Every structure is written in C-alpha cells, then in structure tokens.
C-alpha cells in the first residue's frame, strides 16, 4: 500500500509570552492508503495541531513530514495540494450560508478549473453518495445539523481526494446522526479507497476506527490496529 503520510521526529512549539509551549513531541508515524484512522486524546493533547500539520494548514517547528509524497512545500504549493488532493471536514461545517447545497458542494471544483459539465456530474454524484439530491437547492439554514454535516462531507469528497481530514466531525451531532454520518464515511472509504484521518475524543467515532493513534501531552501514547 502507498504511504499517504510519513512523519519523523516532529515537534511543534508555540510562543507563550516570553516562553514557549510544546504542543507536539517527537511524533513519528506512517499512514497508508485506505486507512480509517483516528488521532484520539483529550482536549489539549495536540491532536488538532497534528491534523492541521498533516493537511499543511500549519507547519512543524522541527522534524519532517511528507503528505501524499510531498514535503518542504511553499505556501503556494501547499494550497495547490490541498485544493487538488485533500478534503477537510470540520465540526462547525463551514458552509457558505448564502449559497445552496449544490453551490457549496461545487465550490472546491471552481478552484480546479473544471468545466460546467464536469462540475455538475461530480456534484450530483457526491450528493447522491450522501443522500442529498433532494436538498440540492436548499440553503444551509433550511437543513438539520446532520444534513449540514453530510453537505460538508459531500464538499470534501466531490473532487475524490486521496486524503480526507476530519476534525471532530460529530461534535455537534446526536448519536443517531453521528452513526449515520460515520457509516457513510466508512462506505466512501471502502468504495473509493479514500484515506480518512480523524481528530477526535468522541467514543461514537472511536468505535468505527480501524486504527487508533492516542496522543497524551503532545506525544504518541499508543498506536493500535483495531480491525
């Protein structure tokens, strides 16, 4: 299997007043194509920081990271890789309120210079995957929380990325919606071989993971294959 993420001796420091805080300590790990992996741990353990560095939304202080075969990228190169090959799912959905469901899902494709015909085909396919075809013309404020998160997943999946990064994707959902969303993600993982990496402390998510990487105080405390 292709290695999607390779991290070696990664540290992350943040300035705090005149001193500094170490958010990540000597992280070393690899994630292969098709994994359904969670970075788990309590608040403040460094899991979101690690997810952001994997997605090149943040940079390490020292050590090396290679994502999708790329490392030491400029800001412009990082933006290009994110737009082409990485999908992001956030707990707050981050949908554009003035746009319809269709337009929200279409947005990533506008950055890739796809033709109108290609965009329509990809958007409708993504909406069908997530059971949202009947909501295509609705605005976010007309949707439930579970439907909004499904739109966020469709937006992340519409370009068929190699890697999807999900930061606490079920934090604002009840158990029924959480299970429905996670089952959809597992189906996409199995059918499209998309690699999913979660940042979470939610037991509802953890029970679906195939691999669990536990962080404690910024360091890897455990790494286990669950199934």
Secondary structure, DSSP 4 states (H G I P E B T S, - for coil): --EEEEEEEEEEEEEETTEEEEEEEEEEEEEETT-EEEEE-STTSSHHHHHHHHTTSS--SEEEEEETTB-S--HHHHHHHHHHHEEEEETT----TTSBHHHHHHHHHHTTT--HHHHHHHHHHHHHHTT-GGGTT-BGGGS-HHHHHHHHHHHHHTT--SEEEEESTTTTS-HHHHHHHHHHHHHHHHHH--EEEEEE--HHHHTT-SEEEEEETTEEEEEEE--
